[in-house]
Every structure is written in structure tokens, then in C-alpha cells.
Amino acid sequence: MKSAREDEPAIDLVSAVEQFHKLSCSDLSQLIRDSGNGPIRYVKRNGSLFEIYIESLARNLPSYLILKLLLFKRDEQHLKYLLSGVRLLHGLHDIAYCHSKLRQLLFDDSSSSECVLDFIFSIVVFLSNFKQKLNPPSNNEVLYHSTLLASTLYLFKACISSQWHDITSVLLAHPKVDVFTGVVFPSVRVVINFLQVKLSAQHTDTYNADEVYSFCMHCEASLQFLHSLCQLKLFRECIVKNKDLRKEGGVLWLVQDIMKLPQCKDSHLMVVVSRLKSKILSIMLQLCEVESISFLDLAASTTEGLDLAKSTMSEVLELLNIMFCGGVNGVSAYNPRGILQLNAMRLVEIVSDDSNFRSYIVSNFTEVLTRVFLVPHEEFLCSWCSSDSRAAEGDITLNYDSYSASGQVLGVRSMHTSHASKPVFITNSPASQTSYPFAHQKTSLLVKIVANLTCFVPDLCKEEKSLFLNKFFQCLQKERSNLPDGVAHGGGAKTAAANLNSLLVHAGSLTISRYLNEDDVKRLRLFVMQLEELIRRQESNIHQVKEVHNRRIPQRSTRDGCKRNKGRGVDESESERDATNIEIIGSYLSNLQLKNRTNNVEEESFRSLQLKKRKRNIMNDVQISMIENALCDEPNMQRRTASVQLWADKLSRHGSEITYSQLKNWLNNRKAKVARAAAKNTTTPVDVDGGSVTDHVSDSPESQSPGADEPSSYEGDPQPQTQQKDVTGGSCFRVQNGQHVVLFDGKGEEIGKGIIHLAKGIWFDTNLQKSGLCVVDVTYLKVDENTRLPHPCHATGNSYADAQMTFGRKRILWHSTKLLVIHHLHN
């Protein structure tokens, strides 16, 4: 290439790439300092000297590499040369802040920045079509390809910013953004296909675990780049709206190929493969949550897209089958508390709530669910009704050093690169850690999946009525043959019913902590009732058939002795069988009429329940607490656009993303519910969340106005009730034995939670009615146990610890006006 000025020597970019990519950043920086304002003079290994100005190198290198792409010979050497050029680009950006001219050129000159972006787009397009050119690829070609893709993608961080929102802003403003989003998923898919080939050879003599592990690191780095971009709402919308990507099924194909990666005998590789699957499922979950346009609706808009989506989900269902039941070998190699299992269950929960896919999930996942509920009762309680408070395994983030990674692949060994031998290392990402117990998350997702499969809207999908119930019952009958002899006769169905009832009880407790909403629990309860009725009718039919059969056996035995010498014995035997069959059929028809009458009653109950709009909680406890505290200072927040937007952004940093429209609707619904509750003089204390203590206003943007109140979810003893003012100074409520309550101090701050032990009467010389007190068993305490009680007495002592010593539990006196009863307002 010609130089930019007359006194500058001709630019030897070939030599510059070949020689400078081998240098460490510190060596390259030292060369620039030594050159001063003149050209860099570098002696090659053969003794020849070449010169180049650093400004000319930085300005012309991207366009030179683009030219190399156009003239590219698809072989190992040219891939290696391209990777060397990308590594040199990384090095120049890394040292630019130490040299003012270089910094000005690379970061302040818009034309140079545009040239770098054009190079990134060009090479990603090139790599997305590379699979067709490798037939078959060598090990080095595959390794160079995967490293080249990861290093090129991470050039965005080098030339734009280390912050993902800055990278997204630049990408979305670029005219080629649709081209990039259309090819980046297929380009990652190419390297995943290479990985599938390598993992499939893990039982052969040519398999090298260290080599495959290194290859996996580069694959994960590329996928993690996509995962980080998809954390941002605008980029997710851009992906979903990309018609070319949707038409080619780029996202779904990538999901399917990663989910098809086999289990590995090497534990370290198995961890990496699990992370790959977890990250791609997380990406798909994020795309499904896009509000402006439905990713699932678009996927199902064509026959090809629907088939692809179903085949992709089949891989997710198979993964859960392995995790729940051990798969073919009876053993799961996955982390028992892993984020992968939660992501897979979350995706099934979302897809099972979509009318395009519900029947498919019923047909292909019910058998797995049946086996879950057929495990022995004690084992089921440990697995699905656990109170284990350990948090789920956090997600893992790779710190990917592109310069060192590419140097290791290229065989560069520099004394100044201390971590050249380990280009990537793993850390737990603080943003991904969750304080929510894994056991509660897993159980709540199971309940939601069953609730979704039970749900149907008669006017839209009549064929789905009782589809899941009947399929589940059929699977129960099928699994009976696999049970031990002593269990086969009805034992399996009884085990499933017992496990479902235990799950129902445990699900009720999860509504208190808002892991589940009441609608999901109602649907589970309805499913359990219907299943138990089917089991009862089946047992009744079997019993009646046995009775008829037993009555006929003595008669047939007597006649058998007589018919040996009589020619009419055959006719009599035929008549007896006909009579027996008539009685059995009559018994069956009678039961069938009973079934039809029962179904009519169930249908009315089911219809009234299913027609209710399902609600999704969009805020967790922390977010609700934050917005409620803000409303104390700004009660009319919904009227101020700036405030709503500000708080939507703040809340999004503490949980799931909250949009302006979601928060605005939530505030309006809350205000309406509070107003109606006050107008009707409800007997339930208005919660800080717009409902009762635990039932906040539906977080769904389309949620409707609440209706009349329903009784408490917690039924106490039939004791006389005491009516007290609530802590908000609003309408009255009644305290009664057995109610679950929240305890507040004199300042209105929450102290803990408990259950009312005694609401009325005399307790250790204290007249509860006259004093306005009641006896509470504290189940959860937010303050220190040695804190002084607000109403000490000789029975309780002066602190919570004293009460614990006396009663074996924290049984104390508390004023009724400082309690809020936990029960729900329903539509």
C-alpha cells in the first residue's frame, strides 16, 4: 500500500502483521516510544529491516484486512493470518491510551472507527458462511475459526467501550445492524457444530480433552458476547424484529444445536457444556419476554417455524427428563441445584402458557411429569416440598482476554504476557447471584407448569379441555406396568395423588412469599380434585367388575362338571359369558352416566376459573418494597411521567426489567384498588401493595379491577373474633386464631411475621379484649432476639429470647392495631 505522505516509506502491512502480532503489548508500546515522531524500525528474523509509521499502521490495518477477506484463500494459513491481524488490532487499541496520537486516531477519528466496525461486520458475515468451505476442517482450522470469531466480537469492547449499553447504542445506530444480527447467530452456530463433532469423538483414541476444553472456551466467549447484548431491551427487540433472522430460524437453530451437545465423561467439560446450555436458554427466555412483539407468535407464524420451535423444545424437554428422572442411564450429570435446570423449567413454563405450544407440551412432557409424581412419597417430599434455604447456583461469567487467547492459539510465548497460558478464567458474576432458595424456585415452576397445562379457554381451544388430565391419567395407567407387583394394583395412582396433595399444601405456603400467585394454586387444586375423581371412578369400576366375576365363578364351576357329557355345554357356556358381559356393561354405563354428571359440574367450575385473566408478577419483594416506600413520599407518582420513568429504571436494577408502561399501569391499578377497598369499607386491611398484606395488585399491565373480597387463606379455630383498627388507620379487620400476620412496631416498621395463637379471652391474667392485645407465635423475626418486647409480662419475659426459653417458641403479646392479617383479595 502507498504511504499517506511523500516522506513516509511504503507501508509494508504484510510484514507489520507477521512481526508485530507476536509482540506483547508492553513490547509494542516500547517500540512506539523509541521511534519518537519517526517510523518504527524493526529487524526481522532474517536480518532485513522494515519501517512503518504507527499512525499509518493503525489507519490502514482494518481496510487491509477487509481486502484480505475478499481475496481470501480458505485454508489454515490464511485463517491464521487473519487471526494475527485481529490480535494486532487488539494490541493497538490496548496501548492507545498510552500514546496520544494513537488514541486520537483510534478513538476520536470517526472514519477510523467506522472502518474497524466495517471490518467486524465483514468478518462475522464471512465466518457465518464458513461451514460450507471446510470439508472436512482440520483441527487447527477449527481452532483458528473459533478464536477468530470470539476475538473479532470482543473488538467491540476494545474500540467502543467496556460497557454493554454503550456497545448496544453504537450497534443500533449503525446502518448495518440488521446485517450483523442476521449473521452473528449463524456464525456462533458454526463453531457449535464443530464442537458437536469434537464431543462425538470423545470415546475414540484421537480425542484430546485439553484441546476440546480450550475450544469450548472460545465457543463460550462468543455465546457470552451474545448473552450480554441480549440483556438490553432494545437489542432484544432488534433481534426479534429481524425478518431475515426469523425467516432462517437463526436463534432457534442455535438453541437446538447447543441443546443437542452430548454429556461428557470429563467433569470439567461437562461444566462448560452445561454453561453453554444455560446461557442459550437464558437468551431464549429474554427474547420471549420482549413486550412489543411476541417471539413465540412469530416463531409459530409459519409451518416451518412452528416445526422448528417444537423440535427445539423437544431438546429442552429431554434435558428435563434427564434431570428429573435420570434419562436412559438413570443418572443425571448436571448440577442438582444448577441454573440450567431453572432456565429449562422457566422456558417450559412460558411455552406451556402459549396456545401455540400447549398441546405439544402436553403430548411430550406429561409422561415425564407423571414419573415425577410416581416416586416414593418421602423422596418426593425431599425433592419438591423442601424448605431448603440454599440459593441456586449462580451463573458463571468468563473473563475473556482476547489478546492472550489469540496469542496462545497462534503459539506466541512472550515473557511479558504473564497469563498467556491461561487466556480465560472464570468468576461468579455478582449480578447473577440470587438469594432466592433453589428449592422454592424449582417447586413454584413445577406448579406453574401444571397450572398452565390445566388451563384452557373454551372459546379458543375447545380441543384442549381435559387434555392434560386425560393424558396424565393415561400415563399413570401405563406406568403401573413398570411398578412392583405389590404396587401395581392402584398403588401408583395413590402415590401420585398423595404427592400431588403434598405439593398442593406446599404450594399454598409459597403464595405467602410470592413465589406463586393464588390462581396457579387454584388450578393445581382443581387438577388434583379431577384426578382423584378419575382414580376413584376407576377403582369403583374395577371393584364392580370383580364382584360380578366372582359371583359367576361358582356357577360356572358347577356347570363345567355337568357339560363334559352333554353336547349343549358349549351353548350354556356362551350364554353365561353373555350374561356376565351384559352385567359388566350395565355397570360401566351406570358409572359413565355418573361421570357425565360429574363432568358437567366440573366444567362449570373449570370454566369460571379458566376465563379469569392470568396474572404474572412482574416485581419481586425488593422492588415492591422500594416502590411502596417511594409512594409514601410521592403518592401521586402516576401523574408524573419523569418520576415513573425514573423509578422504572431504578426497579429494573433490582430484579426483572420494569418498563414505563408496566409501572404506570401498576400504579393506576393499585390506586383504583385502594379506592374501591376504602369505598366498600372492606374488613381486610389495605396492604402497602394495594391488596391485602401479601396479595399486591396484579403486576400484569392488562390486569382488571378487583372484585369482592374473599375469606382468609388461613382458617383458624372457630373462636370469637375481635375487631381492630389496622395499622394504616383505615378500615377495620377482624383478628382470629390461626391467622397469619405481619408485626409492626410503633414507627410502622415491619418487625416480623407470625400466627395468632389467641385473639380473645384471658391469657396469664391479661384480658386480651380490654387491653387490645392478642397472643402471637412469631415465625420470622427481623430484629435481634434480645430486643425488648413492646408488651412484656411475667409469662413472656422482657425479650423474644425470654419467650423462646419459656414456651419453646417466641410466643408474645402484640397490640392488634400493629398487626396486618395475611390474606388475599381476589378478582
N, C-alpha and C positions, 0 to 999 in steps of 0.2 A: 504494500500500500504506500501511496505517496505521502510525504510529510505535509503538515499544515503550513509550514513556513519554509523559506528558502534555506536558512541556516541550519535547519533541523535535518538530521540524517534520515534516510528512508526507513520507514517503520517495519521492522522485522518482527511481526507479530507471531510468526511460527516459532521462532527461537524464543521469544518472550514467554509464550505459553509453555513450551517444553522445559525451559530453565527455571522460571520464576515460580511455577506451581509447586516445585519441590522445596521451596524455602519456607521457613516458619514466618509468622507474622513479624516477629522481632527482627529477623534477618532482612526481610523485605523492607521494613521500616528503616533499618540502619543503612541500606543501600541508598534510599532516598535522601537521608540526611547527608551522607557522604558526597552525593552528587551536587549538593547545593542548588544553584539555579541552572546547572548544566544537565546533560544527559546522564543516565545511568550507564556505566561501563561495566560489562560483565564478561568474564572469561569462561568459555565453555570447557567441557572436559577435554576436547581435542586440542585445546590451546588457542583456538580462534577467539577473537574479541567482537562483540557486537554492542551497539549503543542504542539507547531509546530514551526519549523524554517520558517521564511518568504521566504527564498530562495527556500526551498523545496515546499512551497505552490505555489509560482509563477511558478516554473519549471514544476510541475506535474498537476496543475489545468486544463489546456487545454486538455491534453490527458485523464484525468479522466472524463471530461465532454463528450468527444467523446465516451468513453466506456459506459457512461450512455445512450448515444443515441442508441447504439447497443442493450442495454438491456432495452430499454425504454418501459414502460407501458403507453399507450396513455390514460391518464386521467388527471384530473385537477391538482392533487398533483404533478405529475411528470413534468408537464409544469411549474408549479410554482417553482419547484426545479431547473430546467434548467435556468429559468429567474434569480433566485437567484445567480446561478453560473456566469452567464454573467454579472450581476451587480457587483459581486466581482472582476471579471476581469477588468471591467472599473475602479473600485476604485483603484486597484493595479497600473494600468497604470497612473491614475491621480496623485498619490502620488510618483511615481517612481523618479521624478526629485528632490525630497527632500531627497532621500536615495541612496547613490552611488552604493551599492551592488545591490539593486533592479533595478536601472536604467541600470547598466551594464548587468544584466541578461535579462531584458525585451527588451532592445533596441540594445545592442551590441552583444548578443549571437544569432547567426543566427539560431541555432537549435530551440531555444525557440520561435523566431519569426515565423519560419516555422510551428511550432506546433499550434500557435494561428491562422495562416491563414488556416491550415487544419481544425481546429475546425469551423471557419467561413463558409468554403465551405460545410462542413458536415452538419451543422445545417440548412443552406439555402436549401440544397438538401432535407433534412428531411421535412422542412416546406412546400416545394413546393408540396409535396405529401400528405399533412396533411388533405386536404379536404375529402379524401376518408375514413379517420379514424374517423371523427367526424360525428356521425349520431344519433340524432342531437346534436350539441355542446351546452354546457351551456353558459350563459353569461360570466362567469369567464374564461372558456376555450378560448372563442373568444378573450377576452381582453388580457389574458396571451399570446396567439398566436401572436396577432398584435404587442404587446410590445416587445416580444422576437425577432421578425423579425427586427423591427426598431433598437433595441439595438444591435443586432448582426451585422447589416450592419454598424452601426456607430462605431463598434470596429475597422474598418479600419482606421478611423481618430485617434483613441486612440493609436493604435500600429504602425502606419506608419507615418502619418503626417496630419496636418490640411489642407494642400494644395492639391487640387484635382488632379493637374497634377502629384504630387508625388504618390498619390494612384493609378492613372491610370498606371504609369510606372511600379509599382510593380505588378499590376494585369496582365498587358500584358506580363510581363516576366515570370509569373507563368505558369507551365505546365498544370494547371487545369483551365486556364482562360476560355476555351470553355465550360467546365462543369458549371462554375459559370454563364456565360452569358446565358447559356441554361436554367438555373433553376431560376434565380433571377426574371425574368418577371413573370413566373407562380407563384412564391411564393408571389409576390405582388398581383397577381390576386386573390389568395385565400382569402386574407384579404378584397379585394374589394367585393368579393362575400358575405362575412359575412356582410359587410356594406350595401349591397343591401337588405339583409334580414331585417336588423335593420330599414332601412329607409322605407321599405314597411309596417312596423308595426306602422308608426308614427300616424295613426288615431285610434289606439287601446288604451285600458286602460293600458296595460302593458308597453307602450312606455315611456322611460326616456330620455329626451332631453339632460341632462347633461352627462349621461353615453354615449350616442351616440356621443356627441361632443368630449369627451375625446378619444373615439375610433377613431374618424376621425383624430385627431391629430397624432396618431401613424401611421395611414394609409398614411397621407400626408408626414410624415417624411420619410417613406420608399420610396415613389414615388419621393420625392425631392432628395433623395440619387441617384436614377437612373438619374434624370434630370440633376444633377450636373455632373455626369460622362459623360453623352451624350453631354455636352458642348465641350468635347475634341474630336478632329477629329479622332484620332487613335482608341479610344474606340467605336465611332460610326461605323467605318469600321469593327471593330471586331464583332459587333452585326449583321451588315448586312450580313457578310460573314459566320456567324454561320449556318451551314446547318441544324442541329437539331432544332435550334430555328425557322428557316424559315419553316422547314417541319411541325412543330407543330403549326405554326402561333402564337407563344407566344406573340409577340408585338401587333399584330392586335387584338388578343382576349382581351388583357388587355385594349387596346384603346376602343374597343366596350363595354366592361363591365363598364368602367368608364363613357362613354358617356350615358349609359343606367341608370345611377343613377338618381332617380326622383327628381323633385323640392321639396323643403322643406318648410313647413309652418313657421318654425323657421328661422328668418332672419340670425342669426349667423351661423346656419348650412348651409344655402343656400350659404353664402360666402365661406365656406370651400369646399362645393361641386363644386362651380364654379372654385375655385383654383385647385382642383384635375383635372377637365376637361381641364383647361388652360394648366396645366403642361404636361399632357399626349399628348395633341395636339402639344405642343412645342417639345416634344420628337420625335413625328412622323415627324414633319417638319424638324428637324435636321437629321433624318435618310434619308428623301427624298433628302436632299442636299448633301449626300455623292457622291463624283465625281467618285471614282474608280469603282463603281458598282451601278446600279440603283435599289433602294429599290422597286420601283413600278414595274419595269420589273420582278424582282424576285418574287414579290407577285402574279403577273399575269401569271407566267410561268406554273402553273397547274390550272386545273379547280377548284379544291377545294380552292386554294389560291385566285383565282380571285373572286370566290363567297364570300369568307370571306372578302376580301378587299372591295367589293361592299356593303356588309351588314354593314361593319364598316362605310363606307362613308355615308350610309343612316342615321346613327345616327347623323353624323355631319350636314347633310342637314336638318334634323329635328330640330336640335338646332338652325340653322339659320332661319328656318321657324318661330320658336317661337320668335326669336329676331326681325325679320323683320316685322312679321305680327301678333304677339301675340299668335300664336298657337290656340289650341282649345278654350281656355278661353278668348282669345283676349287680354291677358296681359302677358308681359314678366317680370319675377322676376329678370332678370340679370341686371348687371350694364350697363347703356346705353353707357358708354364710357370705357367698360372693355376690358382688354387684351384678354379675352376669345373670344369675337366677332372677333377681329382682327386675332387671331390664327386660328379660324374656317374658316374665309374668305381666309386667306393665304393658308390653306390646300386645299380648293376647287379650288383656283386659280392654284395651282401646279398640282392637279389631273386633272383639266379640260384641261390642256395643254398636257396631256398624251393620246396618241391614244388608249391605252387600256381601258380608262375610259371615254373619252369624250362623247360618245353616251349615256352612263349610266347617266352622269350628265345632259345631255340634257333632257333625259326622266324623270328624277326625281327631277330636280331643276328648270326647265323652268316655271312651274306653280307658284312657289314662286317668281321668278323674275318678272313674269307678274303682280302679285299683288303689287309688289314694285312700278312698273311704273304706276299702275292704281290709286294710291292715289291722292287726290286733288293736283293741281299744287302748291299751296302755301305750303302745307305740305311737298311735295316732295322737294321743294327748301330748306326748313329749314333742312330737313333730309340729303339730298345728294348733295346739291350745296352750302353748308355753308362755310363761311370763318372764322368760329370759330377757334381761335388760341390756345385753351386749349389743352394741351397734353393728350395723352391717359393715363388711369390709369396704374400705374407702376405695375410690377409683385411683388409678395409677397414672401419673404423667411422666413421660420421657423428657429428660433434658437432652436434647439432640444437638451436639456440636458438629455442624456441617463440615467445618474446615478440618477438624480432626478425623471425622468419619470418612470423608473422601480421601484424606491422606493415608489412612490405614489401608483402604481398598487399593489405592494406587501404589502401595508399597513404600510410601515416604516414611522415613525414620529420621526425625530431627531431634537433636539434643535439647532444643529449646521448646519442644512441644511435650510438656510433661505428661499429658493424658492422651498421647497419640494411640496408645494400645487399648484404651477404653473410651471410644468416642461417644458412647451414650451411657447414661446411668439413670437409675430410677428413683423417684421420690414420691411420697404420698402427696397428692395435691390438697392443700388445706381447704380449698373451695369445695372439694368433693366429699369431705368428711361429713357424716351426718350423725346427729345424736339420737335419731330415732331407732329403737330396737329392731333388729333384723326380724325377730320372731313376729312382732306385731305387723311389720310391713308385709311379710310373706302371707300371714293369715288374712289380713284385710284384702290383699289382692286375690286370694282364693275365693273369698266370699263375693267380691265384686264380679269375678268371672262367672260364678254360678248364678248370681243375680242377673247378669247380662244375658246369659243363655236362657234363663227362665222368662225373661221379658219378651213381650211381643205386642205389637199394635194391631188390633183386629182389622182395621180398615186398610192397612198397608201390606201385611204379611200374614194372611189367614192360615197359610200352609204351615207356619211355624208354631201354631198353637200346640202346646204339649209336646213339641218335637223333642226337646231336651229331656223332658220327663220320661217319655216312652223309650228314647234311646238309652237313657241311663238304666231304666228298668230291664231292658233287653240285655244290656251289658252285665247287669247283676246275674241274670239267668245264665249267661254264657260263662261267667267267671265261676259259677257254682261247680262246674265240672273240674276246675283246677284246684278246688279246695279239698282238704282231707275228708275221708268218708264220714266221720262223725259230725262234720260241719256242713256237709253239702245240702242236707235237707233243711233249708230255711235259715241255717246259721249265718251264711254270708249276707243275706238281706238284713238280718237282725243286727249284724255287726255294722253294716253301712248305716242303718238307721240310728244306732247308738252313737256312732261317730259324728253323724250329721247333727244330732241333738246336742252333743257336746260342743261342736263348732258353733251352733246357734247361740248357746249360752255364752260362750267366749266372745262371740261377735257383739253381743249386747254390751259387754264391758268395754269393747273398743270404741263404741259410739261416744263414751264419756270423754275419751282423749282425742276424739275427732278423727280417728283413723278411718272410720266408717260413718256413713250417714244412715239415718233411720230407714230410708227407702230400700237400701241394699239388704238390711237385716229383715225387713218385711218380706221381701221377695224370697230370701233364703228360708224364712219361716213357712211361707206358702209352699215352696218346693218340698220341704220336709213333710208337711202335712199331706200333700198329694201323694208323695212316695209311700208314706206309711199306710195310706188308704189302699194303694195298689197292692202292697205287700199283704195287708190284712185280707183283701178280697181273694188274693191268690191262695193264701193259706186256708181260707174258708172253702174255696172250690176243691182244693186237694183233699181236705178233710171229708167233704161230702162224697167225693168220688170213691174214697177209700171205704166209707161206710157202706155205700151201695155194693161195692165189690165184695166186701166181707160178708154181707148178707147173702150173696149169691153163691159163695164158695161151698157152704154145707149142702145146699140143694143140688148143686152140680155134681158134688162128690157122690151123693146117693144115686143120682140118675146114671152116673157113669158106670156103676156096678151092674145096673139093670140092662143098659143098652148094648152090652157085649154080645148078647144072644138075640137081639131084636133088630130087625132091619130098619126100624124107624128111629134108631138112636141118633142118626145124623140130623134128621129133621128137628128133633127135640133140642139138640144142642144149638142149632141155628136159631131156633125160636128164643131160647134162653138168652143168647147173646144179643138178639134184637131187643128183647125186653130190658136188658141191662143198659144197652146203649140209649134207649128211649129215656130211661130214668136219669141217666147221666146228662143227656142233652137238656132234659127238662130242668135239671138243677142248674146247668150252665146258663140257660136262657133266663131263669129267675134271677141269677146273680147279675146277668148282663143288664136286665131292667133296673136293678138296684144301682149298677154302675152308671147307667144313663141318667138316672135321677140325681145321683151324687154329682155327676159331671155338670149338670145344669146349675146346681147350686155353686159349685166351684167356679164355673165360668163367669157367673155374675160377680163373685168376689174378685176373681182374677182380672176381669175387665175393668172394674172400678179402680183396681190398683195400678194396672199397666197403663191406663190412659193418663195417669199423672206424669207430668214432665219430669224427667230425671234431672237431678241437680248434681253438679260437680263442684266440690270445694276448691276454690282457686287460691285460698290463703291458708297458711298454717297458723299455729298458735302464736308464734312470734310476730307474724305480720298483723294478725288481728289485734294483738295487744298494742302494737305500735300505732295502728290507725285509730284505735279507741282512745289512746292517750292524746293523740293529736286532736281528736274531736272534742275533747274536754276544753281545749284552748280555742278551737275553731269549729263550733257546732254547725255552721252553715258552709262548710267547706265545699259542698257540691255546687255552690253558686260561683265559686272562684276557679276559673279554668287553670290558672297558673298553679294554684295550690294542689289541685287534683293531679296535674301532670308531675309536680314535684314529688308528691307522695307516692305516685305510681312508680317513679324511678327509684325512690328510697326503698319501697317494699320489695321491689324486684331483686334487690341485693341480699335479701334475707329469706329467699325461697323461690318458688316458681315465678315466672315473669308475669307481672300485672300490667295490663295496658290501661291507657287513659279511659277508654270506653268501659272496660270492666269495672274499674274503681268507681267511675261516675254512676253506673247502674247499681253497683253495690250500695253506695251511699244513699241513692234515691230509694231503693227498696228498704233499706234499714230505717230511713226516716218515716216511710209510709207505714211500716210495721209497728214502729213505736207509737205513731199517732193512732193507729187503729186499736192497739192494745190499751192505750190510755182512754180512748173514747168508749170502749166496751167495758171499762173498769174490770179488766181481767184479773183473775185471782192468782195469776202467776207473775212473779217479779220480773220486770223487764230486764233482760240481760244487757250488759255493756255491748253486746254484739247485735242487738236488735231483736233477739228472740228470748228464750229462757237462758239459764246460765250456760248451758253447753250447746244450745242449738242456735247458731248465729243465722242471720238472714242468708238465704241461698246465695252462694257465690256465683251462680250461673248468671250471665248477663241477661238471659231471657227469662229469668225466674219471675213467677207471677205473684200476686198478692196473697198473703197468708189468710187462712180461714179461721174457723173457730178453734179454740184451744182443745187439747185432748188431755186425758189424765196423765199423771206422772208415770214414767217408765219404771219406777221403782215402787213397788207396793209394800207398804209397811203393815204393821199389825192393825187390826180394826179398833184402834183406840180413839177416844175423843180427840178432836182436833183443836189446836189453838191458833187463832188468827192474829197475825202480827204485821206491822208495817215493814216494808222491805227497806234495804239499806239505801236505796236511791231516793227515798222519800216519796215514792209514787204509790201505786195501788197496793192493796193488801194481798197476802198469801197465807195459806194455812200450813203450819208445820205439823207433821205427824210421824209416828215411829217408823223407822226404816228408810226415811227419805235421805237421799244423798245430797249433801250441801257443801257450799263453799264458805269458809270462815273469813271475816274481815275484822280488822281492828278499828279503833276509834277514828283513825285517819282515813279509813276507806281502802286501806291496802290489804291485798289478799294475804292471809296467814297460812292457809292450808285447806284441806278438804276432809270430809268425814261423813259419818252416818248418824242420824238422830237415833239415840238409844231410848230416850224417854222425853215425850213432849208435854206431859201433863201429870200432875199428882205431887206427891211428897217424896223427895229424894234426900236422905240423910238430913232430915229436919229443914230442908229448903222447899218452900212452896213454889213450885215452878210457875204456876199461873200468876200468882201475886207478884213475883219477882220479875216476870217476863223472861225467865231463863229456861233453857232446856239442856238435857244431858246429851253430849255428842262424843262419839268414839272417833278420834282423829286418825285418819288413814294415811294422810300425807301432810307433812309439815315443812314449811318453807323457812322457818326461823329455828334458832338453836333450841334444843330440848330444855335447857336451863333457863329459858326466858320465863319471866314471871307471868302467871296466869292473870287474866283480867278479872276473874271471879274466883279467887281461891277459897277453899273451905277445908275443914279438918279431914274430910274424906279424900280429896284430891291432892292436898298439899299445896305448895306455892308455885310449882313449875310442872311442865309437861313430864319431866323426868320423874318427879314425885308420883304423879298419877300412874305412870308406867310401872313403877315399883309396887304400887298398891293393888292395881287391878290387872296387871299383866298386859295392859293396853293403855293408850292415852285417853282415858275416859274423863271428861272435864265438863264444867258448866260454861255455857256460852249464851249471850243475850240473843233472843230471837231476831231482833232488828238488825243484827250484824251477821245474818245468815242469808244466803241465796240458795233456793232449792233447785237442784239439777233435774229438770225435765223439759220436754220439748214442746214447741208449738208446731203443729203440722198444717199443711195445706188441706 
